[in-house]
Amino acid sequence: MENKKIFSWAMIALVLMLSLTYACKKDDPIPPEPDVKPATPYNFVVPKGFPTILNIPEDNPMTVEGVKLGRYLFYDGRLSGRDDPDSLMSCATCHLQSSAFEIGKNHPKYPDGHPYGLTGIYTPHYPLPLFNLIWNSEGYLWNGFISKDNHNLGIPSYGIPAEPQYHLTNIESLVWMGVVAKHEMHGTIEMTENMIRSIEMYPPLFEAAFGTKEINIDRISKSIAQFIRTIISADSKFDKVIRGEANFTQSEQRGWVLFTTEPGADCFHCHGAPGNPLMTTNLFYNNAKDTIFNDPRDRYGVTKNPRDHGAYKSTTLRNIELTGPYMHDGRFKTLDEVINFYSEGLVYSEYAHPLMHKLDEPYGHGADLNPLQKADLKAFLLTLTDHTLLTNPDYSNPF
Amino acid sequence: MTNLFFNRRFTINLSIILGLLILVTSSCCKDPEPDPEPDKNTGKIHLDFDFLVDGNPLEYDTLMYVNAAGNHYLVYEVQYFVTQVTIYQKGGKVKVLDGWEKEHYIDTNIPSTMSWDVYDDLEEGNYDSLSFRFGFIDADNQSFMFVNPPENAMVWPEYSGGGYHYMKIDGKWVAPSGNFRGFAFHIGRGQVYDSNNNPISFIDNSYYVTLDKSNFVVAKGKYTNLIIRMHVDQWFTSPKVYDHNVWGGDIMQNQDAMAVGVENGWNVFELVQP
């Protein structure tokens, strides 16, 4: 009988334990693997006045360890899947910090500003700078092909299967695409994965970032994307003026007025103002530079909407001094050429965006600026150069 | 006897177990129940926004319209703000719809902006009319109040008065040369310039739109669907004929042109119950 009492109370205890376990299980955190410290959430600080909506995918939260790993990979030429000196290529090969993460002028390898891949094939378009991308939700590349609205997977012509890690939606996509693109690394996913696996320093970095030492293209892409999202330009003279820490010169002030007025140069509709400090809407416009549109990679190539013939992303004007050559095809080598284009070089087509409204009388072919106005506008544009971005050690080559 | 005793003990134990089970389950497993809704006599409204030209649904990017001035034109996109949306009940009661958002942004490129589930609970009954402000009153039109897209792209530069565009209609018309020419029919704060063409003061161009022939009913526990309709052609029609060849492609720094738009705005909007 005593045994039965014990049995009964044991049953009560057992059922209670099971009940507690069942009832509270869903709220319990998944215990970390032994000896692996969970990654530390990255504290991204939004500068005053900048957007609070951040383009961080749910499956790739930013962590200190992920950013650290991504920074190494961003600068590691062995990302190409090769290690002989002539075949090294990484993101930093083209995107130099000293040029606001663009090719820039006087690039040691691409002096004309037009990069080519490891097998000599030129990129279809000139590169875009890699900063402030965390605030772009309107699609990446000149035509916005990489976008949350792109539900395709893989690239069959490159032998990339339609698998979830080969999405075409965000910065992560640009990494694996760079690995296989013929005009970039022209490698294979396997080559890159195997190369990174073979480098002694990486398995512990992957473990710190992702919990295990497994190395694959998905994790490579995610970590580089995390690093790129940390690259911020928000400390130019323009920013300091807006924050009340500096003043424009008279010429810069006149240029600023030209920038933000319709009878002036009317840049702000597409390229921002203090209330839109990214200095771009990140949207797509035909800016009246052509009459014939046969580039399969324009915005029309993505949307198939006739209004998008000849339309390309409005690039940020931050650091514009450093990010030439300009336009998707690099047709303008200097900032002066760009200003001259918008002043008197616009050409008529029925596809020009309505905001390009100076294509006819009384304007003619643009804003029709006089030499002083051009100089003032340029003076203002130069205030958008952010030396903090160019020298920030957190963005520099860690090797 | 032993069996009987054991069965009684077992029954007691079982009761304890079940009782504890219920206690544990209710304390750990359930999410907190929301407070029961008080028995309110309220309903809600859902607003859609649409666009007509010459009485027909707007077709974008198509050169098929002729305005009162004889300009052949097309419409590329429309973006605008409504604020201080207010409904009026028979008997004089007034309700400003500001429970969650005080303004609503409408953008023909972003379908999600073209409908609005209004947060406010509204007393059931018959309503006489709906009004809103086209744009913002000056006190509400503060620079930097929108930091995120798409609203932040409506910024109205400080030099021209600051704040935000009330509306952008972008399109093209056929200029006398026979070429398309873009028009940016943009309305926001106006400017008064001195003799050196420097702005010395600014003008609040926002205005109330009262749709007083808009009887509608809010039913208890239901959504009432309403459409705020913009007749785009009316911006260019009456009381003043708006001629793109006169005003040109850009009017942000031209208060006279914006004033025509504001005057013509009196019958641009309509409230429709689908």
Boltz contact constraints between the chains, C-beta under 6 A:
constraints:
  - contact:
      token1: [A, 4]
      token2: [B, 6]
      max_distance: 6.0
  - contact:
      token1: [A, 8]
      token2: [B, 13]
      max_distance: 6.0
  - contact:
      token1: [A, 12]
      token2: [B, 17]
      max_distance: 6.0
  - contact:
      token1: [A, 15]
      token2: [B, 17]
      max_distance: 6.0
  - contact:
      token1: [A, 16]
      token2: [B, 20]
      max_distance: 6.0
  - contact:
      token1: [A, 19]
      token2: [B, 21]
      max_distance: 6.0
  - contact:
      token1: [A, 19]
      token2: [B, 24]
      max_distance: 6.0
  - contact:
      token1: [A, 20]
      token2: [B, 24]
      max_distance: 6.0
  - contact:
      token1: [A, 23]
      token2: [B, 24]
      max_distance: 6.0
  - contact:
      token1: [A, 23]
      token2: [B, 25]
      max_distance: 6.0
  - contact:
      token1: [A, 23]
      token2: [B, 28]
      max_distance: 6.0
  - contact:
      token1: [A, 23]
      token2: [B, 29]
      max_distance: 6.0
  - contact:
      token1: [A, 24]
      token2: [B, 28]
      max_distance: 6.0
  - contact:
      token1: [A, 49]
      token2: [B, 144]
      max_distance: 6.0
  - contact:
      token1: [A, 51]
      token2: [B, 147]
      max_distance: 6.0
  - contact:
      token1: [A, 51]
      token2: [B, 148]
      max_distance: 6.0
  - contact:
      token1: [A, 52]
      token2: [B, 147]
      max_distance: 6.0
  - contact:
      token1: [A, 53]
      token2: [B, 148]
      max_distance: 6.0
  - contact:
      token1: [A, 257]
      token2: [B, 159]
      max_distance: 6.0
  - contact:
      token1: [A, 260]
      token2: [B, 157]
      max_distance: 6.0
  - contact:
      token1: [A, 260]
      token2: [B, 159]
      max_distance: 6.0
  - contact:
      token1: [A, 261]
      token2: [B, 253]
      max_distance: 6.0
  - contact:
      token1: [A, 262]
      token2: [B, 250]
      max_distance: 6.0
  - contact:
      token1: [A, 262]
      token2: [B, 252]
      max_distance: 6.0
  - contact:
      token1: [A, 262]
      token2: [B, 253]
      max_distance: 6.0
  - contact:
      token1: [A, 263]
      token2: [B, 253]
      max_distance: 6.0
  - contact:
      token1: [A, 268]
      token2: [B, 157]
      max_distance: 6.0
  - contact:
      token1: [A, 273]
      token2: [B, 155]
      max_distance: 6.0
  - contact:
      token1: [A, 273]
      token2: [B, 157]
      max_distance: 6.0
  - contact:
      token1: [A, 275]
      token2: [B, 143]
      max_distance: 6.0
  - contact:
      token1: [A, 275]
      token2: [B, 144]
      max_distance: 6.0
  - contact:
      token1: [A, 275]
      token2: [B, 152]
      max_distance: 6.0
  - contact:
      token1: [A, 275]
      token2: [B, 155]
      max_distance: 6.0
  - contact:
      token1: [A, 276]
      token2: [B, 152]
      max_distance: 6.0
  - contact:
      token1: [A, 276]
      token2: [B, 155]
      max_distance: 6.0
  - contact:
      token1: [A, 281]
      token2: [B, 153]
      max_distance: 6.0
  - contact:
      token1: [A, 307]
      token2: [B, 61]
      max_distance: 6.0
  - contact:
      token1: [A, 348]
      token2: [B, 179]
      max_distance: 6.0
  - contact:
      token1: [A, 350]
      token2: [B, 180]
      max_distance: 6.0
  - contact:
      token1: [A, 354]
      token2: [B, 76]
      max_distance: 6.0
  - contact:
      token1: [A, 354]
      token2: [B, 170]
      max_distance: 6.0
  - contact:
      token1: [A, 354]
      token2: [B, 171]
      max_distance: 6.0
  - contact:
      token1: [A, 354]
      token2: [B, 172]
      max_distance: 6.0
  - contact:
      token1: [A, 354]
      token2: [B, 182]
      max_distance: 6.0
  - contact:
      token1: [A, 355]
      token2: [B, 184]
      max_distance: 6.0
  - contact:
      token1: [A, 356]
      token2: [B, 182]
      max_distance: 6.0
  - contact:
      token1: [A, 357]
      token2: [B, 182]
      max_distance: 6.0
  - contact:
      token1: [A, 357]
      token2: [B, 184]
      max_distance: 6.0
  - contact:
      token1: [A, 357]
      token2: [B, 249]
      max_distance: 6.0
  - contact:
      token1: [A, 357]
      token2: [B, 250]
      max_distance: 6.0
  - contact:
      token1: [A, 360]
      token2: [B, 175]
      max_distance: 6.0
  - contact:
      token1: [A, 360]
      token2: [B, 177]
      max_distance: 6.0
  - contact:
      token1: [A, 360]
      token2: [B, 179]
      max_distance: 6.0
  - contact:
      token1: [A, 360]
      token2: [B, 181]
      max_distance: 6.0
